[in-house]
Amino acid sequence: MTELPELSTLRVVDDRADRLHIALNRPEVRNAIDLTMVTEMHAVCADLERSPRILIVSGGDGVFASGADIAQLRERRRDDALAGINSRIMVRIAALPLPVIAAIDGWALGGGAELAYAADFRVASSRAKIGNPETSLGIVAAAGATWRLVELVGEPLAKEILLAGRVLDASEALAARLVSSVHEPAELLAAADALADRIAKQDPLALRFTKSMIHAPRTAHPAIDEQAQAVLFESDAKFERMTAFLERKTR
C-alpha cells in the first residue's frame, strides 16, 4: 500500500486501503523523537499526501513518546531552532488530508505530547500521562503546545501544564476532553481501530473538505463552506450515498 522507504525509528503496524498505523520505535530511549524520526515522519506524511488515508500513531508498551531527544536538543543552536525541525513536522501531520488518531499508552511528554496535540483524535490507555516539561529544561514547548493546547483545553489548564509542570493522568485528560476515550492498555489499539472504522465509513472527499474547513481561519467562512459544498454536490458519492439513504428509508 505504501511507498515508504525502509524505516528505523518507526514501525508499520498496519497498512491497508483506508488506514496506515505507524508505531514510534525507539524503545531504548523511550521513543524520544530525534532527527531521524522526524525525517521518517516526513516520509510518512509524503506517502499520505499522495495517497490519503487515516493515520494512527502509537508508541510502545507503556510509553507513547518521552519527548524530543534531549541529547540532540542540548547540541542544537539558534539556527536549528529557526529551522523548525520539530515544529514543522507537527504542522505537516496536523495538515494531513484525512484524520490522524494518536493512541497514547503511558507517557506522552514534551514533543511526544505535541505530536498527540497535532492529531485530530486522541485515545488513551488508563496509564496515560500527558505533559510539557520544557521550561524545566530551559526551553519552550515550540512544536505547537503553546497554541494547540490552549485551543484544546483552554488557557487556564494549558497554563498549568506549560508554566507549572502539571502532568495530566488519563482521567484528567478525559475530563478536559483532551482525549476522547480511555481504555485498558491491552484494548487501546483496538479502540483506535474502531474509531478509524467509524471515520472510514464517511465519504473520503467530504472528510477532506471538512477537516480543511475546521482548520481554516474564521475569515475564510462562509466562502470555503460554499465552495466545498459546490464540489460535493456534483460528486458521484453524494448521489450514491443519498440514493442509498432514501432507498433504506422507504423499505
C-alpha positions in Angstrom: 0.0 0.0 0.0 2.7 2.5 1.0 5.7 3.8 -0.8 7.7 4.3 2.4 11.5 3.8 2.5 13.0 1.4 5.0 12.2 2.8 8.5 14.5 2.6 11.5 12.7 4.7 14.1 9.1 3.9 13.1 7.4 0.6 12.6 4.5 -0.1 10.3 1.8 -1.9 12.3 -1.0 -1.9 9.8 -1.1 -0.9 6.2 -4.4 -1.1 4.3 -6.5 0.8 1.8 -8.2 3.1 4.4 -5.5 3.5 7.1 -1.8 3.4 8.0 -0.8 2.6 11.5 2.7 3.7 12.5 4.3 3.0 15.9 7.2 5.0 17.3 10.1 2.6 17.6 13.0 3.8 19.7 12.3 1.8 22.9 15.9 2.1 24.2 15.3 5.9 24.7 11.5 5.7 25.4 10.6 6.7 21.9 12.4 10.1 22.1 11.9 12.0 18.9 15.2 12.5 17.1 16.1 13.9 13.7 15.9 10.5 12.1 12.4 10.0 13.4 11.4 13.5 12.2 12.8 12.6 8.7 10.9 9.3 8.7 7.7 11.1 9.8 8.1 13.4 6.8 8.3 10.3 4.6 5.1 9.0 6.1 3.4 12.4 5.5 4.5 12.4 1.9 3.0 9.0 1.4 -0.3 10.0 2.9 -0.4 13.3 0.9 0.0 11.2 -2.3 -2.5 8.5 -1.1 -4.8 10.0 1.6 -5.6 7.5 4.4 -6.4 7.7 8.1 -3.2 7.7 10.1 -2.9 6.0 13.5 0.2 6.8 15.6 1.1 4.8 18.6 4.1 4.2 20.8 5.3 1.1 22.7 4.3 -0.7 25.8 3.8 1.9 28.4 5.3 4.9 26.6 3.9 6.9 23.6 6.9 9.3 23.4 9.0 10.7 26.2 9.7 13.9 24.3 12.3 15.2 21.9 15.7 13.6 22.1 17.4 15.6 24.9 20.9 14.6 23.8 20.2 16.2 20.4 18.3 19.2 21.8 21.3 20.0 24.1 23.5 20.4 21.0 21.1 22.5 18.9 21.7 26.2 18.5 19.9 29.3 17.2 19.8 28.3 13.5 18.4 24.8 14.5 15.6 26.5 16.3 14.8 28.8 13.4 14.8 25.8 11.1 11.7 24.5 13.0 12.9 20.9 12.9 10.2 19.6 15.2 7.5 22.3 14.8 7.2 21.8 11.0 6.7 18.1 11.1 3.8 18.7 13.6 2.3 21.2 11.3 2.5 18.7 8.4 1.0 15.9 10.4 -1.9 18.2 11.5 -2.5 19.2 7.9 -2.7 15.6 6.5 -5.8 15.3 4.3 -7.6 12.6 6.4 -7.9 12.4 10.2 -5.0 11.4 12.4 -5.5 9.3 15.6 -2.9 9.3 18.4 -3.2 6.2 20.6 -1.5 7.2 23.8 -0.3 4.4 26.2 1.8 5.7 29.1 4.0 8.7 28.9 3.4 11.5 26.3 5.8 14.3 27.3 7.2 17.3 25.6 7.5 16.7 21.9 5.5 13.4 22.4 2.6 15.4 23.8 2.9 17.9 21.0 2.7 15.0 18.5 -0.5 13.9 20.2 -1.9 17.5 20.1 -1.3 17.6 16.3 -3.6 14.6 15.9 -7.3 15.1 15.2 -8.3 12.5 17.8 -6.5 11.2 20.9 -7.4 7.9 22.6 -5.6 6.9 25.8 -4.9 4.0 28.0 -5.7 4.1 31.7 -2.0 4.6 32.4 -1.5 7.6 30.1 0.4 10.7 31.4 0.5 13.8 29.3 2.6 16.9 30.0 5.1 19.5 28.8 8.2 19.9 31.0 10.1 22.0 28.5 10.5 25.0 30.8 12.2 22.8 33.4 14.9 22.2 30.8 15.4 25.8 30.0 13.4 25.8 26.7 9.9 26.3 25.5 7.3 23.9 24.0 8.0 25.2 20.5 6.3 22.4 18.4 2.8 23.6 18.9 1.8 23.2 22.5 1.6 26.9 23.3 -1.2 27.4 20.9 -2.7 23.9 20.1 -3.0 23.0 23.8 -4.8 26.3 24.5 -7.2 25.5 21.7 -7.8 22.0 23.0 -8.2 22.5 26.8 -8.5 26.3 27.3 -6.0 28.8 28.6 -6.2 28.1 32.4 -5.4 24.4 32.2 -2.9 24.9 29.4 -1.0 27.3 31.7 -0.9 24.8 34.5 0.6 22.3 32.1 3.0 24.6 30.3 4.0 27.0 33.1 3.6 24.9 36.3 4.6 21.5 35.1 1.3 19.8 35.7 1.0 16.3 34.1 -2.4 15.0 33.4 -3.4 11.4 34.0 -5.9 9.6 31.8 -8.9 10.5 33.8 -7.9 14.2 34.0 -7.2 14.2 30.2 -10.6 12.7 29.6 -12.4 15.2 31.9 -10.6 18.1 30.0 -11.7 16.4 26.6 -8.0 16.3 25.6 -8.6 12.6 24.9 -11.9 11.3 23.6 -11.8 7.9 25.4 -9.8 5.9 27.9 -9.2 2.1 27.7 -7.2 -0.6 29.3 -3.8 -0.9 27.7 -4.5 -4.2 26.0 -7.6 -2.7 24.4 -6.1 0.6 23.3 -5.1 -0.3 19.7 -8.5 -2.0 19.1 -10.2 1.2 20.2 -8.1 3.3 17.8 -9.0 0.9 15.0 -12.7 1.1 16.0 -12.5 4.9 15.7 -10.8 4.5 12.4 -13.6 2.2 11.3 -16.2 4.8 12.1 -14.2 7.5 10.2 -13.7 5.2 7.2 -17.5 4.9 6.8 -17.7 8.5 5.8 -17.1 9.8 2.3 -13.3 10.5 1.9 -13.7 13.7 -0.1 -16.3 15.1 2.4 -13.9 14.2 5.2 -11.0 16.1 3.5 -13.1 19.2 2.9 -14.5 19.1 6.4 -11.0 18.8 8.0 -9.7 21.7 6.0 -12.8 23.8 6.8 -12.3 23.2 10.6 -8.7 24.4 10.3 -9.5 27.4 8.1 -9.4 30.9 9.6 -12.8 32.4 10.5 -12.4 34.9 7.7 -12.4 32.1 5.2 -16.0 31.3 6.1 -18.6 31.0 4.6 -16.9 31.1 1.2 -14.9 28.0 1.9 -18.0 26.1 3.0 -19.9 27.1 -0.1 -17.1 26.2 -2.4 -16.6 22.8 -0.8 -20.4 22.1 -1.0 -20.4 23.1 -4.6 -17.8 20.4 -5.4 -19.5 17.8 -3.3 -23.0 18.5 -4.8 -21.6 17.3 -8.1 -19.8 14.2 -6.8 -20.8 10.7 -7.6 -20.5 9.7 -4.0 -23.1 12.3 -2.9 -25.7 10.8 -5.3 -24.9 7.2 -4.4 -25.0 7.8 -0.7 -28.1 9.9 -0.7 -29.9 7.4 -3.0 -29.0 4.6 -0.7 -30.3 6.5 2.3 -33.6 7.3 0.6 -34.0 3.7 -0.5 -33.4 2.4 3.0 -35.9 4.9 4.3 -38.7 3.6 2.0 -38.2 -0.1 2.9 
